[in-house]
Amino acid sequence: MTAQIIDGKAIAAAIQAELTEEVQRLKDTHGVVPGLATVLVGENPASVTYVKMKRKRSAEVGIRSFGYELPADASQEEVEGLVRELNANPEVHGILVQLPLPRHLNEEAVLAAISIEKDVDGFHPINIGRLAMKGREPLFVPCTPAGVIELLDRTGVEIEGKEAVVLGRSNIVGLPVSMLLLHRNATVTICHSRTRDLPAVTRRADILVAAVGRPRMVKGDWVKPGAVVIDVGVNRVEDPTAKRGYRLVGDVDFEEVKEVASAITPVPGGVGPMTIAMLLTNTVRSAKRAAGL
């Protein structure tokens, strides 16, 4: 059996096309233009690339982009002051502070300063708290975990009643995706570095989400035949044949696992494109809420 490849690029492009129509309709019918502010502190190369891509995708769907760059030595007060200004700006419906921040800054305090109504990244403590509670709805869900669920839904994967195993317990992916799966009535196991006999646990999964940041860690014999495998990991491995001297691989050994799973996301081109698609979705949702729509 060779697995179905879940094409995140194609699914993200479909979402982007839907958003483009919706943004145009908002402009034409209600005079509302969704606005997304991105805040970049310092010049971390990966962060610069991510922010540039987010601004480009925003423009493509018709979202107005507000870009702010602060120096790496910006003070806590400068960063939080900018966030407060953006909170008060009615043209800004979403605020994204690109993480990680330089070490001298208190990341939690910066995220808590973002208005909960504009927290399109979904990391405000109240949004995360609501996500963790039964019967409470966060205003926004973190984008990568939301993208994982959207991939499953649009591929026709049933979540309810299934055994889901999440490899990794980070605040950005592992924990929130576990809570989302739980909300959808999966039976969820979270694995981490202290989990005993990891392959035995992952082999129970109908749905396996890998988010640990270790290249090709999940092998073919870690996966139950017919499982759906979502690979969130993005790792650089040296490759002298590649133009840049490296290539990107996931946390899953793709060549091995695709012969066992029923469906699998590739890296790149799987979960990655969905993160920005869900950020744009959250921004449009925020603009509609602000306009009372």
N, C-alpha and C positions, 0 to 999 in steps of 0.2 A: 504493500500500500504506500503510495506517495501522497503526502498531505496536500490539501488545498492551500494555496498561498493566499493569505489575507493581505490584499493590496491597500495599505494605508494611504498611499499617494492618491489612488483613485477615489477612495472614500472621502478623504480630505478635500479633494477637488470638487466632489459632488456637494459637500457641505458648503464650500466656498461659493459655488454657483447659486445655491439656495439663499445664502446670506446676501449675495449681490442683488438678487431680486427683491429680497425683503428690505434692504437698506434703500434701494431706489423707491420702493413703495412708501417707506416712512418719509422720505424727502418730499415725494410728490403729493402725498395725501395729508401729511401732518406738519411738514416743514421741519422735521426732526433729522439732524445729522449726528449719528453716533460719533463720539470722540474718545480716543484712547491715548492716555499719556504714558510714556515710557521714561523711566528714570534710570540712568546708568551712572554708577559711581566708580571712577577709575577706568582702566583700560584693559581689563582682563580680555584676552583675545576671543575666547569662546563667548563671553557675554556680549562683546561688540558685535560678533557675528549673529548671535541670537536676536539682539535688539534690531539690527538692520533688517533681518528677515521678517520680524514682527511688523515693522513699519511698512515694509514692502507689501506684505499680505494685506495689511489694513487698507492701504491705498487701493489695492486691486478690488476690494469689495465695496469701496466708497466710504470707509470709516476715516474720519479726520484724525490725523496723527499729530500728537504734541510730543516733541522729543526734547529731553533735558539731559545734559551731560554735566556731571560734577567731577572735580578733580579727586584723585585717590585719597588725598588728605583732608577732604571735606569733613567738617565737624558733625557731630550728632545733631546739633541744633540746626545746622544748615540743611541737612537732609530732611529732618522732621518738619522744618519750616516750609520747605518746598512742598512736601506732602500736604501740609495744612492749606497752602495756597491752592493746590489742585483740588482738594476737598471742596473748597469754596467756589470753584469755577464751574458755572452751570453748563459750559460747553464740553466739559470733561465728564464722561460717564464711566470710565474705567481707569484705574491707576495701577500700573505695573512697575514695581521696583525690582530691577533685575538682580537676582541672587547668583552667587554669593556676594555679600558686601565685604569691603575691606575689613580686616580683623578688628580694628579699633572701634568699629561701630557696633551698637547693640541692635542686632537684626530683629529680635522680637519686638523691641520698642518701636522700630520703624514700621514694621508690619501692623502693629496695633494702632499706629497713628493714622493709617488709611481708613477712611470712612467705610463702614461695613457695606454701605450701598454702592460703593465704587470698587470693592475688593474683587475684581474680576479674575485675579489669580487664585482666589479661594483660600488664602492662608491666614486671614484674620482669625485670632483666637476664638471669636464667637462663632464664625462660620464653621471652623473645625470642631468646636464643641457641639454645635447643633448636628453636624454630620455623625458625631460619635453617639448621639442619643436617639433612642427609639421614638418615633412619632414626631420628631422635630425636623424641619426642612431648612437647610442652609440657604442663604440667598444665592451663593455661588459655590461650586464644587471645584477643587483643584483641577487644572486643565489636563495633565497627563492621565491621572486616574479616570477622569470623565471620558477621555479619549479611548481608554481601554474598554470601558463599558459600551461606548458607542460602536467600536469595532465589533464587539461580540453581538450587539443588537443588529447591526446592519449586515452581519454575516449570517444571521438567523440562528445563532447559538442560544439555546435555552439555558437560562441561569438558575431558575427556581428549582430547588430540590437537588441540585448538583453539588458534588464535592469539589470545592475550590481550594487550591493550595497557593499561597502567596509566598514567594521566596524573597525575603527582605522586609525590613520593618522601618524604613526611613519615613520621616515626616512628609516628604514630598510625594512619594509613590506608595510604598508598601502599606503603611497604616491607612491612608485614605482609600486606597483601592480595596483593601480588606473590608472597610466599613461600607463601601458602596455595594460590594458583593453580598454582604450581610443584609443590607437593606432590600436587596433583590431576592432574598430567601435562599441563598446558597448556604451550605455548611462550610465554614471557612476555617482553615488552619494557616497560621502565620509561622513561617520558619525563619531561623536566624543562625548566627554563628555557633550558638550553643545547642542547637537542635541535634538530638541523637539519631543516628542512622538516617541521614537526610534523604538518600535515594529511596528508602522504604516509604518515607512520608510522601515524597513527590509522586511516587508510583500510584498513590491512592487517588490522585487528582483526575477529575473529569475536565476541569479547567485549571491550567497551571500558568501563573503569572510570575515571570522571573524578573527581579529588579534588585540585583545585588552588586552590579558593577565588577563582575569577574568574568573575563573573556571565556566563552565556550564551556562554562562550568557544568551546565546541564547536559548530560550525555544521553544517548539513545536508551540505555537500560534504566534511566531514571524516570522514564515516561511510560504511562499505561497505554497500551495500544488503543488508538481511537481518541485519545485526549486532544483537547484544543489547547495550544501553547501560545501564549502572548509574551513576547520577548521585549522587555522595556530597556534592557541594557544597551549602552553605546560605549564600546571600548576600542581604543586604538591598539592595533598590533603591528609590529614591524613587518614590512613587506618590500623587499628591495626591488621587486618587479613593478610596484606601483609608482606613479609619477611623483607622489609626495613622500614616498618612502614608508608609508604606512597605509593600512586600510581599516575600515570600521567593521567590527563584529559585535554580536550580541552576547548575552549571558548564556545563550543556548548554542550547543554545537549543531548548527542548522543542518548540515549534511547528514548527520546521524539521525537527528530527531525527526526530520521530514519523512523518514521511512517508517516511523512508528505512529506519529500523530495523525489525526484526521484533518487538522488545520493548524497553520502556524504563520506567525508574522515574520517577515524578513527584517534584517538590519543591514543597511538602512532601508527606508521605504515602508516601515510598518507602523509602529506607534509614533515615531518622531513627527511626521506631518500632522498627526491628529492633535498634538499639543497646541499648535497655533490655531488650528481650526476651532478648537473648543474655547480658546481665549477670545477669538472674534465672536463666537456664539454668545459668550458671556457678556461681551461689550454691547452687542445689539440688544440682548435681553435687558441690560441695565438701562439703556437709552429708552426702551419702551416703558419700563417701570417708572422712570423719572417723568415721562410724558403722560403717565396715567393710562397707558394702553395695555 
